[in-house]
């Protein structure tokens, strides 16, 4: 799995002008299931993100996790994280999991994260979504299982 996480003060996702998910303060997590990914990979990624110490403590140092600070998360499917730009000018996405598998693993990831404690909302897999956020820091981190 690939994930791009952003520490946010707020974020929301809308489909056709209707807000379907939001969070803040916490994380916006863009997720892409790759070919060969498993439920175990999704669960490990969820645990890593939940425990990643990227929130400020009382001294202003990045020492607290999403779990420590009681934050929430907005999880949005983002197959373009699989982009291969090594040749030509048009990205290729052949390393992304097929749509049905991608959706299954995306939802499994979101449920695994929620099972660890944070409130989790999601986007809509395969939809044309408008995501807005206020990045806190900014803090943006790329993760790959």
C-alpha positions, 0 to 999 in steps of 0.5 A: 500500500501507498499512503500520503498523510498530511497533518491537518487542522481540518479537511473535507471531501465532497462529491457533486458539491455534497460534503461526505467526509471531514476531519480535524484536527488530525490526518488526511490520508490518501491511500492507494492499494497496489497489486499484490497488497493484502489485508495484512499490509493494510492493517500494518499501514493503519497501525503505523499511521496511528502510532506515527509521532507527528503531532506537537507535544507541550514543548512544540516537538513532534512527539505525539501520535494520532492516538495520543492526541485523540485526533480523527482521520479522513481517508480518501482513495487515491489511485494516482499514488501508483503513478509511474512517470519514468517514461514519457509524459503520461503517467502509467497506473498499471501497478495499482490494484484492480478496482474491486481489489483496490476498493476492498483494501481501501475500506479494510484500511479505513476499518483497521484504522478506526478499530485502533480508536480514531474517528475515521471518515472516508471519501467515495471510492472511484468518485470524482472528489473535491478534497480541501484541507488546511495542512498543519505545519505543513507536515506531509509524509509518504509511506509505502508498505 
